[in-house]
């Protein structure tokens, strides 16, 4: 079984540096921390969890509560969390809230009852999750969406700017009636993407029309019905911005049933670069979000809170980038 000395030797650092890196200490240079995590993973090193747990009166387990485990975006976040947590000697319990506040509350209760070391949460934005975690002094990091009234850390993507850039791209391709299909009202990512879409229209001096906007749940079924409504009106859009990859599936299904060809009849840009997006004809233009990095950064922040080194709340905002493919370009 690998020891901390083995990890130090493999990474070319001291055992003290290994200990600080595996416990999420911010005093460790990021490059050194990455070397330590890689060495620990290669050697299969596991810290002495039981001894640590006796000192801290907690289990070496993190709760990751996400809204939709079927969504590849959240799957990539989970992988980032798990890789960092595993290297530091923690296990991860994955929970699916389905964007339901009651279900989110139940999983937080379980995390508290099982004395889990910390919680990573993609919040519904409703309910008393922040108060519950704060009252129990449980370290928490919100991922993808802010947690209202939380004193923990937050890791986000600048969705509003990304949506603006995607809308401007469609306008630059000559589209003039650009629609937007986004998520439920009150969900920060849904509202931010709608706001960014409107920013893009304003920047390109295109008229804003509520008839070109639809909202649905962040799932294929709801998006399919919303897309049918959007595309069946007397003056349908000539391009559409779709707020996530699960919704894009529903939009593409509706287009197929209506005989509307993506990239030919209607330009399409969707958030999230899911693996299937390059397999379409034409391939789908996407707003690629750094989902894995979001999970990894969130886990590192949580480990720093668990170690007691970090107490001030921070917000880390990562950037998305547009990947242009044939579904949004005009020859």
Secondary structure by P-SEA (a helix, b strand, c coil): cccaaaaaaaacccaaaaaaaaaccccccaaaaaaaaaaaaaaccccaaaaaaaaaccccbbbbbbcccccaaaaaaaaaaaaaaaaabbbbbbbbccccaaaaaaaaaaaaaacccbbbbcccccccaaaaaaaabbbbbbcccccccccbbbbbcaaaaaaaaaaaaaaaacccbbbbbbcccccaaaaaaaaaaaaaaaaabbbbbccccccccccaaaaaaaaaaaaaccccccbbbbccaaaaaaaaaaaaaacccccccbbbbbcccccccccccccccccccaaaaaaaaaaaaaaaaaaccccbbbbbbbbbbbbcccccccc
